[in-house]
Every structure is written in C-alpha cells, then in structure tokens.
Amino acid sequence: MRNTVPLRIPAAVAAKIGYYVYVYSDPRSRKPFYVGKGRGSRVLAHAQGLGSDRTEERLRSIRRAGLEPRIDILAHGLADAETALRVEAAVIDLLGLSSLSNAVRGWRSVELGRMPLRQLVAYYAARPVKVRDLVILIRVNQLYQHGMSAQALYEITRGIWRLNPERASNAKYALAVFEGVVREVYEISQWVPAGSTKYKTRNNLRVPGRWEFTGKVAPDPIRRRYVDRSVASYFTRGSQAPFTYVGR
C-alpha cells in the first residue's frame, strides 16, 4: 500500500516546528538520497516536482514501483536559517555527497563541516606565503573532499582547464588550492589536450578547447614552502576564476 505524502504543512504546525532539516529516503533500500533544509512546506517541494533532475528521477523510480519516498525531519525548532544550513552541511558531510542526489555539498562545509583535525587546524592557522616560483594556482573547491586520496587530489588538479597552453607551460609547478589554502604541489611535466591521458579516480574527459597536465609531486623543499599555507591574496577578491598565474 502506498504511503501518501501530505500536500502541505498546516500553518499552525509550521509555526511550531520553525526551521528544520529533512531527509528523503528510498523505501526500497531505506537509504537516504536527499538532504535539505527549510521552513513551512519546503520539505514537500521535491515530492511535488520542484526538485533537481537527479532527485526527480529518483522520485519517479520510487513511484513507478507504487511507493512514496520516506520523509523524515532530522531536526526542527532551529533558531534561524543559518543554523539550519549548518546542520544540513553536517548531515551531508556525514552521509557523503556521492550517496545523495544533492547537486552540491553542504553550505560552507569546508568551514563548518566534517574534516580531519589536521586539515581543520591548517585551514584556520594557515599563514600567507610569498610565491617565489613560477606557478599556476588551481582552485579545486568544487571537487575537493576532505580525506580524499593523493591520486584523487592529483587528478582533480591536473585537469581539465580552459587555458592558453603556451602561457601555462611557463609555470613549473601547479598548486592545488582549496578555499585559499595549498593542499599539494605538483611539478608539471607537460600540458596536453584534455582526454589525452587516463584517469584512475574520475572519468576521462575529452573536451575540445580544454587542457590537462601530467606531472608528479614536487620535491620536499618546495612542498614545505607551500603546503598548508595561504595563497588567498593572489586571487582577486570576488573572482570566480579557477586558476591564476604567479611567479617572478
């Protein structure tokens, strides 16, 4: 028998529960597939066809089986929207984005979410560094995950980028930068068209006009100079550019 999903949350109930964090689960596997936050009837928006493509596809699959998603409120009575965002970020980090249909990681998850103690300390204690080498600083904010393998970090750093390969070839090192802090340094061997080399932890991406580099982890003296240091000042405030060139 199909469990029906209510069409709305009564105003009197909404006033009592305030801001909340919710989770949608697949009744067939009992596994969560979407985490969100809101107030009022926000929790029902996905059930009514107002969610992302991935979420909608999961809902259609569940309904084709004659079922409805399980919807749970994980926390309610939260003080304000920011508190709800913090709780949502923590839950998404705990479950792991790969198991969810959320399009992005939790809000400010780097600052407020789950991360190894060493990286937490490095993030808040990172001292600015003066770049003394020819480098390309590459932001990996979108794909970076705390605790990811060295191979995975290398592969999200090395490709794929829309850039001028002649200019990029002047850089000796590529610095993987997450939220302004250097996570690793690579010595660049060459730049080649995207999709020319194989990836082990992500799909091979052959996209015209984009490039990727091959290389290796830089020597220890170079790594000690830059890893866990802040290069945020080298990016123009408000800029969304994924990389910038720096050097003598």
DAVEN-V116440 format. One record per residue. RES is the residue in three letters. SS is DSSP state (@ for helix, = for strand, . for the rest). PHI is phi as a letter, one per 30 degrees, with the letter a starting at -180 (999 if undefined). PSI is psi in radians with two decimals (NA if undefined). Layout:
# DAVEN-V116440
((RES:SS:PHI:PSI) (RES:SS:PHI:PSI))
This chain:
# DAVEN-V116440
((MET:.:999:2.35) (ARG:.:d:2.29) (ASN:.:d:2.10) (THR:.:d:2.60) (VAL:.:c:2.24) (PRO:.:d:2.61) (LEU:.:d:-0.41) (ARG:.:a:2.90) (ILE:.:c:2.14) (PRO:.:e:2.52) (ALA:@:e:-0.67) (ALA:@:d:-0.63) (VAL:@:d:-0.76) (ALA:@:e:-0.68) (ALA:@:d:-0.55) (LYS:@:d:-0.64) (ILE:@:d:-0.34) (GLY:.:h:-2.48) (TYR:=:d:2.52) (TYR:=:b:2.91) (VAL:=:b:2.37) (TYR:=:b:2.88) (VAL:=:b:2.39) (TYR:=:c:2.34) (SER:=:b:2.62) (ASP:=:d:2.06) (PRO:.:d:-0.32) (ARG:.:d:-0.62) (SER:.:c:-0.23) (ARG:.:i:0.28) (LYS:=:c:2.42) (PRO:=:d:2.52) (PHE:=:b:-0.08) (TYR:=:a:2.37) (VAL:=:b:2.38) (GLY:=:b:3.11) (LYS:=:b:2.83) (GLY:=:l:-2.84) (ARG:.:a:2.95) (GLY:.:i:-2.33) (SER:.:c:0.30) (ARG:@:e:-0.66) (VAL:@:e:-0.41) (LEU:@:c:-0.08) (ALA:.:e:-0.72) (HIS:.:d:-0.70) (ALA:.:d:-0.39) (GLN:.:c:0.22) (GLY:.:i:0.45) (LEU:.:c:0.36) (GLY:.:c:-2.98) (SER:.:d:2.91) (ASP:@:e:-0.76) (ARG:@:d:-0.72) (THR:@:d:-0.75) (GLU:@:d:-0.68) (GLU:@:d:-0.72) (ARG:@:d:-0.74) (LEU:@:d:-0.71) (ARG:@:d:-0.70) (SER:@:d:-0.75) (ILE:@:d:-0.75) (ARG:@:d:-0.52) (ARG:@:d:-0.44) (ALA:.:d:0.10) (GLY:.:i:0.41) (LEU:.:b:3.05) (GLU:.:b:2.65) (PRO:.:d:2.64) (ARG:=:d:2.29) (ILE:=:b:2.10) (ASP:=:c:2.50) (ILE:=:c:2.03) (LEU:=:d:-0.60) (ALA:=:a:2.47) (HIS:=:b:3.05) (GLY:=:i:0.40) (LEU:=:d:2.58) (ALA:.:d:-0.71) (ASP:.:a:-3.13) (ALA:@:d:-0.65) (GLU:@:d:-0.69) (THR:@:d:-0.73) (ALA:@:d:-0.69) (LEU:@:d:-0.69) (ARG:@:d:-0.77) (VAL:@:d:-0.75) (GLU:@:e:-0.79) (ALA:@:d:-0.71) (ALA:@:d:-0.72) (VAL:@:d:-0.76) (ILE:@:d:-0.72) (ASP:@:d:-0.69) (LEU:@:d:-0.75) (LEU:@:d:-0.53) (GLY:.:j:2.20) (LEU:@:d:-0.54) (SER:@:d:-0.40) (SER:@:c:0.00) (LEU:.:c:2.85) (SER:.:c:0.10) (ASN:.:e:2.43) (ALA:.:d:-0.51) (VAL:.:b:2.89) (ARG:.:d:2.95) (GLY:.:d:2.65) (TRP:.:e:2.24) (ARG:.:h:0.65) (SER:@:d:-0.44) (VAL:@:d:-0.66) (GLU:@:d:-0.61) (LEU:@:c:-0.10) (GLY:.:c:-2.95) (ARG:.:d:2.32) (MET:.:a:2.69) (PRO:.:e:2.57) (LEU:@:e:-0.75) (ARG:@:e:-0.74) (GLN:@:d:-0.57) (LEU:@:d:-0.80) (VAL:@:d:-0.76) (ALA:@:d:-0.69) (TYR:@:d:-0.82) (TYR:@:d:-0.38) (ALA:@:c:0.04) (ALA:.:e:2.17) (ARG:.:c:2.49) (PRO:=:e:2.58) (VAL:.:b:2.52) (LYS:.:d:2.11) (VAL:.:d:2.15) (ARG:.:c:0.12) (ASP:.:b:2.89) (LEU:.:d:1.95) (VAL:=:b:2.82) (ILE:=:c:2.15) (LEU:=:c:2.10) (ILE:=:c:2.06) (ARG:=:d:2.25) (VAL:.:c:0.47) (ASN:.:e:-0.71) (GLN:.:d:-0.60) (LEU:.:c:-0.15) (TYR:.:d:2.46) (GLN:.:b:2.35) (HIS:.:d:2.34) (GLY:.:i:0.09) (MET:.:d:2.75) (SER:.:d:2.80) (ALA:@:d:-0.66) (GLN:@:d:-0.75) (ALA:@:d:-0.71) (LEU:@:d:-0.75) (TYR:@:e:-0.74) (GLU:@:d:-0.50) (ILE:@:d:-0.29) (THR:@:d:-0.72) (ARG:@:d:-0.29) (GLY:.:a:2.94) (ILE:.:c:2.51) (TRP:=:b:2.51) (ARG:.:c:1.79) (LEU:.:a:3.03) (ASN:.:c:1.91) (PRO:@:d:-0.50) (GLU:@:d:-0.75) (ARG:@:d:-0.73) (ALA:@:d:-0.54) (SER:.:d:-0.22) (ASN:.:d:-0.35) (ALA:.:d:2.30) (LYS:.:d:-0.59) (TYR:=:b:2.61) (ALA:=:c:2.22) (LEU:=:c:2.14) (ALA:=:d:2.08) (VAL:=:c:2.15) (PHE:=:b:2.08) (GLU:.:h:0.74) (GLY:.:i:-0.11) (VAL:=:c:2.37) (VAL:=:d:2.17) (ARG:=:c:-0.53) (GLU:=:a:2.81) (VAL:=:b:2.34) (TYR:=:b:2.43) (GLU:=:d:2.10) (ILE:=:d:2.29) (SER:=:c:-0.87) (GLN:=:a:2.80) (TRP:=:c:2.34) (VAL:=:b:2.78) (PRO:=:e:2.49) (ALA:.:e:2.35) (GLY:.:j:0.00) (SER:.:d:-0.44) (THR:.:b:2.76) (LYS:.:d:2.56) (TYR:.:c:2.55) (LYS:.:c:-0.44) (THR:.:c:0.04) (ARG:.:b:2.92) (ASN:.:d:2.54) (ASN:.:d:2.27) (LEU:.:c:1.81) (ARG:.:c:1.68) (VAL:.:b:2.09) (PRO:.:e:2.40) (GLY:.:i:0.00) (ARG:.:c:2.76) (TRP:=:b:2.79) (GLU:=:b:2.70) (PHE:=:c:2.76) (THR:=:c:2.64) (GLY:=:l:-2.79) (LYS:=:b:2.89) (VAL:=:d:2.37) (ALA:.:d:2.79) (PRO:.:e:2.67) (ASP:@:e:-0.73) (PRO:@:e:-0.63) (ILE:@:d:-0.74) (ARG:@:d:-0.75) (ARG:@:d:-0.50) (ARG:@:d:-0.62) (TYR:@:c:-0.61) (VAL:.:d:2.36) (ASP:.:i:0.27) (ARG:.:c:2.69) (SER:=:d:2.29) (VAL:.:b:0.35) (ALA:@:e:-0.57) (SER:@:d:-0.29) (TYR:@:d:-0.18) (PHE:.:c:2.28) (THR:.:d:2.33) (ARG:.:e:2.24) (GLY:.:i:-0.14) (SER:.:d:2.44) (GLN:.:c:0.15) (ALA:.:e:2.35) (PRO:.:d:-0.24) (PHE:=:a:2.84) (THR:=:a:2.65) (TYR:=:c:2.44) (VAL:=:b:2.58) (GLY:.:l:2.87) (ARG:.:d:NA))
